[in-house]
């Protein structure tokens, strides 16, 4: 792999650690602490006041790399497009976090947030389908074929891209409910996706920026985890989780493997589906609950599992999913 990929990852993890060291003090000084939801597990009340906005720790290094890398190699423009998408999703998350901390704990309304995210998804889809340096395609495993998306199919695929990115971003956001859970899982997921891309496209140098994006996300998550493992000193907030989900999903789209999220990203999908099923079951049964609490990690908390035990088991499950995702493309 290109040495630029590794140098960029090292830069991001080191700068994330550096920003985290001083940024944490600044967040505390500004008293930008998170208010724990009253409808969450009672064991989380002790987390109230823990600084949020920690997603900025890794988004800033990612932004800097997205500015510099295309100046070194024009092929990395696609990398910058992924990071720009993450920054825009992070901006919506930042506004939501800021309102929760400074205005009302409810944050942005569902409609406000949805409209903002959908607009960003549409813009990314338009870039990918009509303005990127390559034709959009779907990679078919086992037969090693690429199905190019052309003509009117692009409009149908645009709808899929929008729904897909919106879902993946919110799925990672929903997963970010325990100390170190989302950041740990994202390290594994991003590295697994990067390895899967390398296995399929190792002879195609043009795909290196997408491998670089995977390692960059993993590096930023690793640097952030130093401050986020139990007991967390800082939360990434929607600022970070919305961005991570969008970037992770977008990379899979660019390399033609959105279906791989059903394997590599299975934990996020299960977490999101558990929330959706809880709501549907609650309404259909007139108030009964399918789980003790949703998303799924809270269900295990109310069953008496310690937070660290849940994170450990989810990470192990994520590792298995990551390995299966790589094996499916070999």
Buried (B, 14 or more C-beta within 10 A) or exposed (E): EBEBBEBBBEBBBEBBBEBBEEBBEEBBEEEBBBBBBEEBBEEBEEBEEBBBBBBBBBBBBBBBBBEEBBEEBEBBBBBBBBBBBBBBBBBBBBBBBBBBBEEEEEBBEEEBBBEBBBEBBBBBBBBBBEEBEEEBBBBEBEEEEEEEBEEEEBEEBBEEBBEBBBBBBBBBBBBBBBBBBBBBBBBBBBBBBBBBBBEBBEEEEEBBBBBBBBBBBBBBBBBBBBBBBEEBBBBBBBBBBBBBBBBBBBBBBBBBBBBBBEBBBBBBBBBBBBBEBBEEBBEEEEEEEBBBBBBBBBBBBEEEBEBBEBBBEBBEBBBBBBBBBBEBBE
